Amino acid sequence: MAVTMKQVATKANVSDTTVARVLDGYPHISPDIIDRVNQAISELGYVPKRNARRNPKKTAFNSNKKIKTGLVGFLLVQWTPDYLSQPLMAQIMAATERHLSMNNLQMVFTQLPDPDTLPPLVTRQRFDGVLLMGQVSPKLKLALAGHNVVLMLGGPRHTGDDYWADGIGSDYPACGYMAAKYLIDRNHKKIAYLNPVSNHGGFQEIGWSFQATTQHHHEPIDCMMLTCDFNTSQSGIFDRDKALKSIKDQIKIIADMHKDDRPTGLHVPADDSAVLVYQALKSFGIAPGVDIDIISRRNQEIHLSQMHPRPATIDLNTDEMGRRAIEKLLSRIANPTAPVGARVLIPPKLVMPG
């Protein structure tokens, strides 16, 4: 029986992901861990499939004729061009393209301004698979029938809407738990969650998990839930002045409280919104990082560098998101008739300030 990556991980006393990263030559892995993984590979006689995928003459699925063109479409449905300049999108695109390349596949990027129409370019004859981001109409789902599809950051408007295809997404509940635990572990007894965008389903999930974590803590934790009266377009592009006004309205609720009753810890689920929260707090004479401890989310340097003192943040692990998306797509290509609708949630990582 062939040795598995899990067996290597167990023998080396590391995770499966760490073994994969050693095999893929990731930077910033300690020499000790690399040595342990390589020793486990040697002792067990493990043959990494990843190395075979890197060989252009012998990819993992070329042997059974499943890979036809080597092209994968990355479709953005109804996103504005401005969205491409956002750090999160750039990180996801870069990670996805990197892992496609490692598997001898090439990404073709296409925007779909009309959610009902699939461009003539996107056919099963041209593309081995499709990575898709955005809300998909019934007509577009029908047009994609027969394609190998993986949804990126799928977020259904209604329960079940996005379970017509496999999907990769951020683990929103884990983010809420991690943020609440971070503040509780720093001995905050009064904490708050500020949702900067009322129509963002992911932010709502984070808030529910944040609140549930405080309710299940063994000691009483006062949890304050704040939601801005502010919506964005699907693309996530927003009017900064309107967003700041809405955030100020919520921060004023904190400022109007007696100082002893105010929350001393606050979670904001997006770095760009946290920048505005810093401004709002200062306008009411509340010092971020001194009067109130803040943890943000997304780990985007362009925004974190604007906040002093720098907050803790939660990294969405976009490289792992890209890697798992390509693994899921390759699996779908190899097994096109397998049941669809599987969801892979990528665990976040806490990034301490400083």
N, C-alpha and C positions, 0 to 999 in steps of 0.2 A: 504494500500500500504506500502511495506517495506521501512524503512528509508535507505537512501543511504549514502555512505561515503562522497559524495560531500555535502550533507546537514549538516553532522557533521562538515565538514571543514568550511562551511559558518557560522554556528552558533559560532564556536570557533575562527573565524577570522584567520584561517591558511589555508595552501594549502592542497590539497588531499594527496600529498606526505608526509607532516608532520603528518597527521592523521595516514597514513600507518606506518610511522616509530615509532610513539608512540605505536601503536598496536603490532609492531614487537619487541618492547623493545630496540630500538636503544639507544646507549650511547650519551652523549653530547647534550641532549635536555633539555632546561631549565625547572625547576620545574613548573614555571608559565604556560608554554605551555602545559605541561603534565596535569596539573590541569584543564585547560580550555578544552582540548580535552576530558578528562574523564567526566567532568561535562556535556559537550554537548552530549556525548554518553548516560549518565544517563538520562538527561532530554528528549532526543528524543527517548530513548528506542532502540538504535541501537544495532544490534547483529552482531559483526564482523565475517565475513566469514573466516578471517585469523586464528582465534582461532580454527575453525573447521578443517582447514587444518593441524594444528599442531597435532591434536589428531590422533594417528596412527590407531585408531579404526573407525574413521569417517572422512576421507579426503573429500575435496570439490567435487571430481569427482568419488570416489569409489561407491557412492550410485547409479550411473547410469551405472556402470560397464565399464566406459571408461578407467580407469587405469587398465592395465593387469599385467605388470611385475614390475612396479616401477623403471625401469631402463631407463636412458636417455643417448644416445651416444653423446659424444663431439668429433667431427671429425675435425682434422687439415689436410687440403689438401695442400701437397707440402711445408710444413714448415720444416726448418731444426731443428734438436734437439737443437741447440744453442738458438733458439727463445724462448724456454721454460724458459730460465734463464733471459729474459728481464723483467724488472719491470712491464711494462704495461700488458704483458701476464699473469704474476703471479697474478696481481690484478684482471683481468677479470676472470681468472679461479677460484680464491678464492671466489669472489663474486657470481659467478654462482653456485659453489658447495654449498655455504652457503644457498642460496635461494632454491635450489633443496631440500636440507635437511629439510628446514623449511616446505616444502610441501610433505615430506615423499617420496622423490624420490632420487635415487642414480645415480651419474655420472660415466660413463665408458669412459675413454679417449682412443682414437685411432688415430694414425697418418696414413695418406694415402700418401705414396711417389709417387704412380701412380695416376694422376688425372682422369684417365679413368676407374679405377677399384674400386668397392665397396667391402671391405673385406667380406668374407663369414659370419663373426661374426655378421655383421649388417643386421638384418632382422626385419620385422615387428612383428614376433613372439617373438623376444627377447627384443625389445626396444619399449617403448611407444612413443618416439619421438627422434629427432636428432637435436642437435645444431651443426652448421657447420661454420668453418672459413676458408677462402681461395677461390681462383678462381676455379669454377666448370666447367668441360668440358660437352659438350652435352651428352656424353655417361654416365657420372656420374649422370647428371640430370635425365636421363631416368631410371637409376638403382634405384634412390631415389623416383621414382613415387610411390605414395601411402603411403609414410612415412609422418609423421608429422614433418616438417622441419622449423627451424628458423635460419636464417643467422646471424652470429655475425660479426659486423664491415664490413658488405657487401660493397664492392667497385667495381662496374662494370667497366670493361675495355671499354665497349661500351654501349651506352644508352640502357637501358632496359634489359641488360644481366642478372642482378641479381633480376629481378622482377618475377621470377618463384616461389618464396617462400617468406614468411613473413621475415622481417629483423629488426634488432636492430643496430643502429650505432651512432657514435658521430656526433653532429651537427656542422659540419665544418664551415658553414657560420656564425653561432653564435660565434664561436671561433674567426674568423677574425674580426667581429664587436666588440667583447668584447676587443680584443687587441688594436684595433685602438682607441676605445673610452677611454680606460685606458690612452693611451699616450696623446690623445687630452685633456682629463680632467686634465692632469698634465701640461697643457699650452705649449705643444710642437707644434710648427708650421711647423717643418720639420721632417717628420718621414719616416721610411723605413721598408720594409718587405723583409726578406731574406729566400728564399725557398732553403733548403739545399739539396733536392733530386728532380731533375727535372722530374722524371717519377712517382712521388707520386701524385695520383689524389686528395687525401684529402688535401695535402699541396697547390695544385693549387687552390682548392675551397676556402681555407682560404685566400689566396692571393687576389682572386677576391673580396671577401667580405671586406677584409681590405681596399683595394683600393676604393671600392664603398662607404664605410663609410666616407672616407676623401672627396670624391667628393660631397657627399650630406650634408656635414657639412655647417653650416650657415656662417662660416668664412673660408677664403682661407687656405688650408693645402697643403703643398708640400709633395707629396708622391712618394718615390723612390722605385722601384720594382727591386729586385736583385734575380737572379736564378743561382744556382751553376750548372756547367757542370758536373754533377755527378749523376749516377744511382745506385740503389741497386737491389739486388735480391728481389723476392716477400716476402721473410722472413723478410726483413728489416735489416738483418745483413750486416754490411759494413766494408770496410777496413778503419781503422781510419786515417792512413797516407794520403791516397788518398782523403778522405773526408776533412781533414784539409787543404790540398793543394787547393782544390776547393773552400773552404770557404775563405781562405786567398786571392785568386784571386778576390773575390767579395768585401771583406773588403778593399782591396787595392784601389778599385774604390772610396770608401769613404775617405780613407787616402789621396788620390791624390787631393781631392777637397780642395778649400780654406776653412779654418777653419770656417768662417762665413757662408759658404754654406752647410756645412755638416749636415746631419740629427742628431737631438739630441735625438730621440727616435727610437727604433728598436724592431721589433717582430721577434722571431725565433720560429717556431712551434713545436719544440721538445727539451726537456731538454738536451738530449745527444749531440745534435748539438749545443745548446747554450754554452755548456762547450768548444767546439772547437772555437766558435765565440769569447768567452772571451780570449782564447789564441791568436787568430788572431789579435784582437784589441790591445792587449798589445804589440804584436810584432811590431806594427806600432806606438807605443807611445800613443795610445788612451785608456783612463782609463774607463772601464765599470762601470756604476753607477755614474760616475763623469762627463765625457765628453759626454757620451751617455747613456740614460736610456733604460733598456732592460726589455722586458716581454717575458717569455718563455711559454711552454705549456707541460702538462702531469703531473706535480706535482709529480715528482719522486725524493725522498729524496737522493737516491744514487748519482744522478747527481747534484741536487741543492746544496748539501753540498760541492761540489767542486768549487762553484762560490762565489767569494767575491768581492764586496758586493753581497748578495743574491738577485736575481731578483724576480719580481712578476712572477707568473705563472698561467696557466689555468688548473684547475682540470677537467678531463673528466668524473668525476662522475661514476666511474666503478661499485660502489655498486648499484647505481640506474640502470645501464646498466644490471647487473646480475638479479636484481629483475624484471625489465620489460621483459627481455628475457624469464624468467620462466613464468610470467603471460601470455605472448603471446603464449608460448608453451602449457600451460594448456588450454588456450582458443582454440587453434588449436586441441588439443586432444579431447576436449568436442564437437567441431564443425568441424570435419574433412572435410566436404564438403563445408565449407564457402569459398568465393573467396579468392585467395592468392595474395600476392604482396604488402601487407600493410607495410609501413615503419614507425618505431618509432625512432625519433632522440632524443638522451638524451642531455638535456641542460647542458652546462659546468658551472663551478663555478670559479670565480676569487679568487686567493689566493694571498694576499698581502705579500710583503717581510717582513722578521723578525719573 
